[in-house]
Structure formats: structure tokens, C-alpha cells
Amino acid sequence: MDAKKRVVITGIGAISPNGIGREAFAAACLAGKSGIGWIDGIDTAGLKSSVAAQVRGFDPQSVLPAVELRKVPRMVPMALAASREALEQAGLLSSLDDLETQRSIAVALGTGGGGLGFVEQQYKQMFTGGQASLYSITGGTHGNLSSELSIALRLRGPSHVISTGCTSSTDAIGYAAMMIRAGVVPIVLAGGADSPIEPGILSAFEKMRVVSTRRWDEPGKSSRPFSIDRDGFVLGEGAWMFVLEDAEHAAARGAIPLAEIAGYGSTCDAFHRVQIAPDVVEPVRAMQLAMAEAGVTAGEIDYINLHGTSTELNDRMETLAIKHCFGERAGEIPMSSTKSMIGHPQGACGAAGIAATVLSMNAGAVHPTINLDRPDPQCDLDYVANTSRPVDVKTALCNCIAFGSKNSALVVKKI
């Protein structure tokens, strides 16, 4: 592992509930635009949930023909569209006919639910007189999903899926950076995609009492991180993909770096299937490990992109972890939750936060946490409430927390 080797982002693609394409996503985040709406397209009979952060206006058939779409989960065409956008910005999409280029690019896809929604659809068909797809196994198991990108784009490097719950895409990007530093490949297509909005999945989250079931007059008000009147997260979907590259390799081919992935840290509380350990030791250590690898101190962090789910326990524990990690500086650092606008896209959420951070950073601002009118007294940090703010962010920390007591963080530097 070459610790001195720098890993840069040379392309970003986004298919988000509040904006299709990275420019639309960036503009929506800075404007505080919510992508949450009334649930559409699925049977909600018997559900308490009425809202979700669905990607609307996206045509999967613009990415894959209808016959192929029947073989894969909905997340695949979204991931493929985001991947093509990222590769095009990186200047690689037009060169994928070249065998050497194909072999130089790996795929590291982070997903939490993966094909779970696809499997639910197959079981519904089986138990209502229909037949399951011939591709139920390949579309329903996580391991084959990165291959869908590799096959469609003809990428012959390693093709791996990282599935660690909500930290999946953060871990995929961290893993991709490690592959580049280890010299396995000079380029990795990395990021996250999830599309878990199905009746059975929503019902299961309702039983856990973690999703919002309160009916607001406007659906966009439903995700309320750090607010005293929050009642759970809003289930979301989407895809956010990056081209990560050895900085020297990028420079040699004239690619323009957008940011640097400078450090990664990951830990496990080893405490509970769904809860964060109350001592917050391991979330703090994950952030410290990321900063240590990046060679920065807590005093050099200009902005924090929070996990910020809009559940009482997560919001309070993450706030406490930030206080333990940053001490007296905690209250001085601007930070925000992207999930206030896009809901919780499960394993893709880390990639969404990183995309929002890099795009906002390069715009000279930080995006807001919307719907924060009445802060929880136990959540008393600077969450950039409701309106974006001009900030010159040189170094940012992106935090992520998952079921199974997992914690992951990335440090991103402005170029």
C-alpha cells in the first residue's frame, strides 16, 4: 500500500429524488429542495407510511431496453445512468472500446438492499399465480449487481459489491481508494445505489418504528433531522457514482480532479443489531481514523456531512459523537444532513452525502438541513438550518452509521 499515492475524484454522476444529473442534484441541494413526495406506483394498502423519496422523471428504458429491465432490480438502471455520467465527466466514456482501458477500471458498488425489492416482486408474482423470473437469483442476490455495470460498460477490472448496511457506499469508496493505493488498478468506478421502496420493506421498517408515519400537509416536510417533532426517516432511493483515480494517472491523461479522497476510517461497536452504543466510542474512532489517514487534525475540518437520519436515537447519538470527537470546536463547525432533502436511500446514502459535499464545496457553499424549525434541545450544533450558507470548505468529513453497529467516515479535500 502506497500511503503517499493520492486518490482523486474525476467524475460524478447522480440520479437523485431531488435532481437527475449532478448539476440538477447540486442545485437542488443548495436550494434546499426536497425530493420527497406521496408514495406513487406501489400498493400502500395496510401501510402507515404515505411518503417516500422516489426518483421521478427517470426513464429506465433510456438506459436499458425493456427486455433487460425485467431481469434486474430498479437500482441497476439508476446506477448505470449515474456511472455513465461520471465516466463522461472523467473523459473515459468514449474510450471504453479500448481493451487496456477496460482492464484498468474496477467497479466497487455499495448497496444495502441490493436486489431485495426485486425479490419481493418475484415472490408476489409466484404467490399470485404468476411465475418468477429466470433471473431471480442473479437479480436478487447482491454479488452480481456490480457485474451489471461491468457488463454494460465492458469494464474488465475487479467487480465487487460492498454491502454493509447504510455504510455500504462509504465503505465501497474507501475500499476503492485502498485498491488504487495498493496498485491493483489506477481507476475505480465506485459509489452507491439502492431502490428499496416496496410494500414489504416499508412494512418491515414500520414494525421497527424507524420510518416516518406522520402525515404532514406537504410531503417534503416529513424528513426532519435534529428537529424535536421528527418521527423517523423517510425511505429513499437513488444512485450516486464516482470515478476515483490515481492522481498521477489522472494528470497524465489530462483529467481534471474535482476533489481528493484523503482518508477513510471504519469501526464496529460490536453492540447491537440496530442501535448505536451509548458511549459513542467507535463512531468517534472511525472519524479519528479517517482524519489520521488524511493527515489532518480536528481543527482543520471546515464542514461535516452528517448521517442525520431523522430518528431520535441516531440524531442524538451522532451529535454526541461529534462533540466527543471535536470537543470545543464542535459547535463552530457547519454541518448538515442531505437526508433532509432526499430521504434515506439506505446503502447509497454515504455516496449521496459525498456527492453533495464535493459539489457544494466546489460551489463555495454548504447545503442546508431543511425542516429544522424547532431543534431538539439535545441536538444543539450548527446544522445549517433551512438555508445554504457561503463557506470556503477546504477539508470536509463525511460521516456514516449503519445497522450492526457499523461506523464509517471519509475525509474529502478540495483541489
N, C-alpha and C positions, 0 to 999 in steps of 0.2 A: 504494500500500500504506500503510495507516494503522497504523504501529507501535504507536500508543497504544491501538488497539482491543483489548479483552480478549476472549479466546475461552474459553468455559466449557463444561463437560460438564453437561448437564441430564438425561441419561438413559443407562442402561447395561443391556445385555442380554447374557446368557451362556448358551451351550449347550456345556458342557464335559464331558470324560470323568469328572471327579470331582464334577460337580454340574450339574443342569439348572435354569437360572434363576440370576439374580445372587446371591440370598440363599443358595442351596444352594452355589454356587461359592465365595462368600466364606467361608462356614462351613467348607467342606472345606479350603480353603487354610490358614486359621488353625489348623485341627485337624491339619494335616499329612496329610490323607487322599489317598491315591493313587488315580488313576482308571485305572491300567494293569492289564490282565488278559491271560489267554491269548487268542490271536487266535481270533475267532469269525466265522463267516459267509463266509469266503473259503477257497479251496483253498491250503493251505500245503505241499502235496507238493513236495519238492525245495528247500524253503526252510530256512535255518538259524535264522531268526528264529521265535520262538514267542510273543512278546508284542507288544502294541500298546496305545495309549491310545485305545480306541474309545468313542464316546458310546453308552452302553447305557441302555435305558429311554426313549429318544426315539422318538416315533411320527411319522414324516414325514407320514402321512395326516391328522394333526391340523392340518397346516399347508397342505398342497396335496392335492387329490384324486389318486387312483391314476393316472388317465389323464395328469395333468400331471407326476407324478413320473417317468414313463417318458421324459420329454423333457429332463430336467435332471440335472446332477450332484447327488450326495448333499449337497454343501456348500450348495446353494441353499435347501432347506427349513430347514437349520440357521441359515443367515444370515437368512432371513426370520423365523424364530421369535425370534431374538435381536434383530432390528430392531424387531419389534412390541413386545417387552418394553421396549426402550429408549424407543421413541416413547410408549408408555403412561406410563412414569415421567415423561417430559418433559411430559406433558399435551397431546400432539399427536395421538395415535391417533384420538381421536373427532372431530377437526376436519379430517380428510383429505378430506372431501367438498367442502370449500371450495376453489375454483379458485385464489384468491390464495395460500392456504396451500400448495397443491400446487406452485405455481410458486416458492415461496420456499425449498423444500427441495431440496438437491442430494444426490447419492449419490457417495461415494468409497470403493469397495470394494477392499481389499487382499487378494490371493491369490497364492500361489506356484505351486501345482499346478493350481489352477483346475479345468478340466474334464478333466485328464489321466486320472484314474481312469475317467471316463465314456467317454473314447476307448478305453481299454484294454478296457472291457466291450463296446464296439461291435465292435472287431476280433475279440474272442473269438467273438462271435456270427457274424461274417462267415466265420471260418475253421472253424466247427463246424457249418456247414450252415444257419445262420440268416440273417437279414437285419439290416443296420444300421438304426438309427432314422432317420426322416426328419429328425430334429433333431440328427443327429450333429455338424453344423457349428456350429449355434447353442449347443448344449450343450457342445461340445468345445473351442471357442475362448474365450479369456479375455474378450475385449472385450464379449461380450454378457451376461456374468454380472451386472453391475451393473443392466442393464436388467430382469433378472428381478425384482429388488427394486423398481425404479421402476414396472414394470407392475403388480405385485401390490399395491403401496401407493399407486399413482396419483400418483407424485412426478414433477413436470414440470421440475425444475431440471436442471442438468448431471448426467449419469450416467456416471461414469468408473471404470475399473479401473486400479489401480496394481499392477504385477507386477514386483517387484524381488527375487525370491527370499525369503529369510527376513525381510528388512526390509520386505516389501510393506505390511503393515498399519501399521507405524510410519510409513512414508512416506505412506500414504493419510491418516492422521490429520494429519501435518504439512502435506500438500497441502490438506486440508480447512481447516485453520487459516489457510493463506495465502489461500484463496478468500474466507473470511469477512473477513479483514483487508483484502482488495482490494475488498470491497464487491460481489462477484459475487452472493452470496446471504447472508441472515442466518443460515441453518441448514444444516448438512450432516449427513446420516446417514453415519457413517464407521466403519470398523473392518476386521475381517478374518475370513475363513472359508476353511477347507481341509479336504479329506477325501481324502487320497492313499493310503489303506490298501488296496492291491490287490497281487496276487502279482507282477506285472511290475515295479511300482515298488519293492516291497520287495527283489526280486531285484537290481535295479539299485543300490540303496543298499548291499546286501551286497557287491556287486562293488567298490564304493568303500571298503569296510571302515570304514564310519562308524556302522552300526547295531549295537545290542547283540545278540549271538547266544548269550551265556552263559545257561544255564537255571538260575535261582535257584529255591529251594524255594517262594518266593512271588513272583508276577509283579511286584508293587508295588515290589520291591527292585531292579528292573532299571535304572531311571534313577538314576544316582549322580553328579551333578555334583560336581566337585572332589575326588572320592574316589580313592584310589590304586588301587582294584580296579574302577574303571569300565571298560567295554569298548565304549562307543558310545552314541548316543542311541536312544530308543525312538520310533518313528513314531507320531504322534498326529493327531487331527482335532478339529474344533470350530468355533465361531463366537462372536466377542465384538464387539458393536456398540455405538456411542455416538451420542448426539445432541450435536453440537457447535453452539454458538450464540454469536452476538454478545452479550456480557454485557448491553449496554443493551437489546437486543431481548428477551432473556430476562427482565430486570427489568420491562420494560413490560407483559409478559403474565403476570407473577406466577410465573414458573418458578423453582424452587429450584436454584441451582447446586451441583453436587457437588464440583467441583474446577476448576482453571484449567489449560488447556494454555498454558504460558507461553513455551516456547522449543523450537525444532527445529533440528537440525543433521544434515547428511548429507554424506558424502565417499566417495571410492573410492580404494583403494590402487593401482589400475591395476597389479596384481602377478600374479595367478594366478586360474584359473577357480574353484578351491575353497579355496585356502589364504589365511590372513591373512599379510600382510607381517611378517617377524620384527621390524622396527623399531617396529611398532605406532603409527607417527606419525599415520596417518589415523584410526584408531579414537579416538585421543586428541583429534584436532582436531574430530571430529564431536561429541564430548561438550562440548568447549570452545565450539563454535559454538552449541549448544543453550543452554548456560549464559549465553553472551553475549547471545543474543536475549532470554532471560528476565530479564536484568539481575541475575543472582546470581553469587556467587563460589563457588569450590570449598569454601570454609569454611561456606557456607550449606546445603549438601546434607546432609540428615538420613538419607537412605536411598537405596540403589541397587538397582533391579531388574535383574538380570543376564541376559544372553543364556543363559549357563550350560547348554550342550547336553548335557554328559556325554561329550564326546570329549576326548581328551588334549590335542590341539593347541589347540582352542578355549578350553578351561578355562584353560590356562596362558597363552595369549596375552591373553585378556581380563583375567586377573589382573594381568599385566604392564602392560596399558594403563591399568587403574585406578590402579596405583602411579605410573605416569608422569603421569597427569592430576591426581591428588590429593596426590602427594608424601607427606609425613609423616602426613597425615590419613587416608591410605588404610586403615590398619589400625584406625582408630577408627570408621569408618562401617559401620553394619549393612547387609548386602546379602544377597540371596537369589535363588535360581533357581526360578521357577514350574515349569519343565520337570521338576523332580524329581518332581512330582506329576501332571502332565498330559502327559508326554512332549513331543515336538517336533511341533506342528501346522503346521510349515513357515511359509508366509507369514502365517498367523494368529497366530504366536507373540508378535509385538510387542503386538498388541491384547490378548492374554491377559495379558501382563505388566502392561500399563497398567491393565486392569480389576482385577487382583489388587492392584496398588499403591493405586489410589484407594479400593477397598472396604476394604482393610486400614487405610489411612491414616485413613479416617473411623471405623474401629472402635478407633483408638488403639493399634494394634499393627502388627507386621510379620510376615509369614508365614515359615515356615522353609524351609530346604533340607533335605529329608528324605534318608535313607540316607547321611548323612555321618558315618560312624563312624571311618573311617581316612583323614584328609585327605592328599592328595598334598602332599609337602613343598614343592613349587613353587607350591602354591595355599594361601597362608597368611594370608588375610584373614578378616574376620568374616562368614561366610556364614550366620549364624543357624542353626546346625546343629540339625536334628531337632525343635525345639520353638519355637513362635511366641514373640514377645517384646513386652511392652508398650513402645512407643516413641511419643513425640509427634512425628510426622513433619509438618513444615510444608512442606518442599520436597523432592521426590524426583526422581531421574534414572532414566529407563528406557532401557536400552542394548540395541542390536540389531546383529547382524552377519550378513552373507549371503554366499552363493556369489558369485563375481565380484568379490570384494574390496570389497563394499559395507559401509558403516557408517552407522548412523543412531541418533539419540538424541533423546529428548523430555524436557523438564523439566515436571513437574506440581506445581502448588501447591495446598495445602489452602485452602479458602474459609473 
